[in-house]
Amino acid sequence: MRDKLSTVVIASKRGGPQVFKVLHPPIPKPGPGQIQIKMHAAGVAFADVMLREGVYPLPKDIGWPRTPGYDVVGEIQAIGPGVSNEFAVGQRVASLTVHGSYARHRLLDPAQCVPVPEGVDSGEAVALVLNYLTAWQMLTRVSRAQAGSWVLIHAGAGGVGTALLELAALHNIKTIALASAEKHSIVIKRGGIAIDYHNEDIDARVQEITGGEGVAAVFDSIGGKETLRSIRMLQPGGVVISYGVLSLMNQGRPSIKNFIRSLFYSLFFSPLKLLSNAKSLCTYNVDIWRHQYPELYHQDLAALMDLLAEGKLKPLIGERIPLEEAARAQNQLSGGESRGKLILE
């Protein structure tokens, strides 16, 4: 009987990791236009934490209980009617799913799947789906930073931060990354200059490193006052790309106090001052880009898979954690203890 059951982690209601429950429902059968996969690796992301807390925007028909899981790599085990013959049982695929991938088996829309090359580690492959795709599109399609220019990366030792460091090096773009002192070796190993945001004057160090010119782009996952700082550090014509709001969290939980602080700092944005220096502030959301530019989603993720297969990328995997221990994985991520990408297997 056990071989007919799956394993799924659900958040029974909004709250901390204690709301997680591990269930064993029947393995789902694919309907028309669907494939059913067995999960080899699923990523753990801050968006998963926000989904558990009930603050991540989801379609109205997705209520409680709900299953987190923004990205997945798995092996096709069954195919529904009407699916293209480019997909076959036994093939591995990767997909950006937004929710539902903390599960041993799940159904996918093949239109959202990209083949995973043979010989590629599934954990490293899943690191590409959210983190590297986000980094790749922000770096090459939004910032348009040029070889030889300086960029600044917040949370430089995290999943997206390490991806940005590695991809920037491939494009000969110079990097400065903010990280706590104990994580500086991660930044340095990937060719970046590390700044200890706890104990160093960030503005002064950026001015020193760039010879007073500032940076061409800032990749901001924090928000609040850090966005204001990021704008200050830009050179004329530079861009701040905001892709996260970690400043709204306190010890991994949403904070009303931090939310109010963030609103206060937003009062100091001056469109006129940005215009006078040709600086810009924009936001990026990988799921919005997937829906708005589906051809770029497939093109960019496939390109990253090829780079991984060629040995030109080596995602940093913080830890490989059993699916049933998803609560521990989210605790580790929320507590700032993780380095690189956390993987559920």
Backbone hydrogen bonds, N-H to C=O, Kabsch-Sander energy under -0.5 kcal/mol:
donor,donor_aa,acceptor,acceptor_aa,energy
4,K,1,M,-2.2
5,L,2,R,-1.5
6,S,25,P,-3.5
8,V,23,L,-2.4
9,V,102,Y,-2.6
10,I,8,V,-0.6
10,I,21,K,-2.8
11,A,66,R,-3.6
12,S,10,I,-0.7
12,S,19,V,-2.4
15,G,52,R,-1.0
19,V,16,G,-2.2
20,F,17,P,-1.7
21,K,10,I,-2.5
23,L,8,V,-3.1
23,L,21,K,-0.6
27,I,4,K,-2.4
33,G,81,P,-3.0
34,Q,31,G,-1.7
35,I,108,L,-2.1
36,Q,78,A,-2.9
37,I,106,R,-2.6
38,K,75,E,-2.4
39,M,37,I,-0.6
39,M,104,R,-3.1
40,H,73,V,-2.8
41,A,73,V,-2.1
42,A,344,L,-2.2
43,G,71,D,-1.2
44,V,342,L,-1.7
48,D,45,A,-0.9
49,V,45,A,-1.2
50,M,46,F,-2.4
51,L,47,A,-2.2
52,R,48,D,-2.2
53,E,49,V,-1.8
54,G,50,M,-0.6
54,G,51,L,-0.9
55,V,50,M,-2.5
56,Y,50,M,-1.0
62,I,59,P,-2.0
63,G,61,D,-0.9
66,R,11,A,-1.8
72,V,95,S,-2.0
73,V,41,A,-2.6
74,G,93,V,-2.2
75,E,38,K,-2.3
76,I,91,Q,-3.1
77,Q,36,Q,-3.3
78,A,36,Q,-1.5
80,G,34,Q,-3.1
83,V,80,G,-1.1
87,F,84,S,-1.6
90,G,76,I,-2.9
91,Q,88,A,-2.0
93,V,74,G,-2.6
94,A,114,V,-2.6
95,S,72,V,-2.2
96,L,112,Q,-0.6
97,T,70,Y,-2.1
97,T,95,S,-0.7
98,V,70,Y,-1.8
99,H,97,T,-2.0
100,G,67,T,-2.6
101,S,69,G,-0.6
102,Y,68,P,-2.2
103,A,101,S,-1.8
104,R,7,T,-3.3
106,R,37,I,-1.6
108,L,35,I,-2.8
112,Q,109,D,-2.3
113,C,110,P,-1.7
114,V,94,A,-2.4
116,V,92,R,-2.1
120,V,117,P,-1.4
125,A,121,D,-2.4
126,V,122,S,-2.3
127,A,123,G,-1.1
128,L,124,E,-0.7
128,L,125,A,-1.1
129,V,125,A,-0.7
129,V,126,V,-0.5
130,L,126,V,-0.8
132,Y,127,A,-1.6
133,L,128,L,-2.0
134,T,130,L,-2.1
135,A,131,N,-2.4
136,W,132,Y,-3.2
137,Q,133,L,-2.4
138,M,134,T,-2.3
139,L,135,A,-2.5
140,T,136,W,-2.8
141,R,137,Q,-1.7
142,V,137,Q,-1.3
143,S,138,M,-3.0
144,R,139,L,-0.7
145,A,139,L,-1.0
148,G,172,N,-2.9
149,S,146,Q,-2.1
151,V,174,K,-2.1
152,L,217,A,-2.5
153,I,176,I,-2.6
154,H,219,F,-2.2
156,G,178,L,-2.8
158,G,155,A,-1.7
159,G,340,G,-0.6
162,T,158,G,-2.7
163,A,159,G,-1.3
164,L,160,V,-2.8
165,L,161,G,-2.2
166,E,162,T,-2.2
167,L,163,A,-2.7
168,A,164,L,-2.7
169,A,165,L,-1.8
170,L,166,E,-1.4
171,H,167,L,-1.2
171,H,168,A,-0.5
172,N,169,A,-1.4
173,I,168,A,-2.8
174,K,149,S,-2.3
176,I,151,V,-2.2
177,A,193,I,-2.8
178,L,153,I,-2.6
179,A,195,I,-2.3
183,K,180,S,-2.3
184,H,181,A,-1.5
186,I,183,K,-0.9
187,V,183,K,-1.1
188,I,184,H,-2.7
189,K,185,S,-2.3
190,R,186,I,-0.8
190,R,187,V,-0.7
191,G,188,I,-1.9
192,G,187,V,-2.3
193,I,175,T,-2.1
194,A,192,G,-0.5
195,I,177,A,-2.4
197,Y,179,A,-0.5
197,Y,195,I,-1.0
199,N,196,D,-0.6
200,E,196,D,-2.3
202,I,200,E,-1.1
205,R,201,D,-2.5
206,V,202,I,-2.5
207,Q,203,D,-2.1
208,E,204,A,-2.3
209,I,205,R,-2.8
210,T,206,V,-2.3
211,G,208,E,-0.9
212,G,207,Q,-2.8
213,E,210,T,-1.2
215,V,233,M,-2.4
216,A,150,W,-3.2
217,A,150,W,-0.8
218,V,239,V,-2.0
219,F,152,L,-2.6
220,D,218,V,-0.8
220,D,241,I,-2.6
221,S,219,F,-0.7
226,E,223,G,-1.5
227,T,224,G,-1.1
228,L,224,G,-1.0
229,R,225,K,-2.2
230,S,226,E,-2.4
231,I,227,T,-2.2
232,R,228,L,-1.8
233,M,229,R,-1.7
234,L,230,S,-0.5
234,L,231,I,-1.1
235,Q,215,V,-2.6
237,G,277,N,-1.5
238,G,235,Q,-2.4
239,V,216,A,-1.7
240,V,280,S,-2.6
241,I,218,V,-3.2
241,I,239,V,-0.5
242,S,240,V,-0.7
242,S,282,C,-3.1
243,Y,220,D,-2.4
243,Y,241,I,-0.5
244,G,220,D,-0.9
246,L,221,S,-1.9
247,S,222,I,-2.6
248,L,245,V,-2.0
249,M,246,L,-1.8
250,N,253,R,-3.0
253,R,250,N,-1.3
255,S,248,L,-2.6
259,F,255,S,-2.1
260,I,256,I,-2.4
261,R,257,K,-2.1
262,S,258,N,-2.4
263,L,259,F,-2.1
264,F,260,I,-2.0
265,Y,261,R,-2.3
266,S,262,S,-1.7
267,L,263,L,-0.6
267,L,264,F,-1.3
268,F,265,Y,-1.7
269,F,266,S,-1.3
274,L,270,S,-2.4
275,L,271,P,-2.5
276,S,272,L,-2.3
277,N,273,K,-1.1
277,N,274,L,-0.5
278,A,275,L,-1.1
279,K,274,L,-2.3
280,S,238,G,-1.8
282,C,240,V,-2.7
284,Y,242,S,-2.1
289,W,285,N,-2.3
290,R,286,V,-1.9
291,H,287,D,-1.9
292,Q,288,I,-2.7
293,Y,289,W,-2.9
296,L,293,Y,-0.7
297,Y,293,Y,-1.9
298,H,294,P,-2.0
299,Q,295,E,-2.3
300,D,296,L,-3.1
301,L,297,Y,-2.1
302,A,298,H,-2.2
303,A,299,Q,-1.9
304,L,300,D,-2.1
305,M,301,L,-2.2
306,D,302,A,-2.1
307,L,303,A,-2.1
308,L,304,L,-2.3
309,A,305,M,-2.5
310,E,306,D,-1.9
311,G,308,L,-1.4
312,K,307,L,-2.5
313,L,307,L,-0.8
317,I,315,P,-0.7
318,G,316,L,-0.7
318,G,341,K,-2.3
319,E,341,K,-0.8
321,I,319,E,-0.6
321,I,343,I,-3.5
325,E,322,P,-2.2
326,A,323,L,-1.3
329,A,325,E,-1.8
330,Q,326,A,-2.5
331,N,327,A,-2.2
332,Q,328,R,-2.3
333,L,329,A,-2.2
334,S,330,Q,-2.8
335,G,331,N,-1.9
336,G,333,L,-1.5
337,E,332,Q,-1.8
338,S,332,Q,-0.8
340,G,157,A,-2.2
341,K,316,L,-3.0
342,L,44,V,-0.6
343,I,319,E,-2.6
344,L,42,A,-3.4
345,E,321,I,-2.3
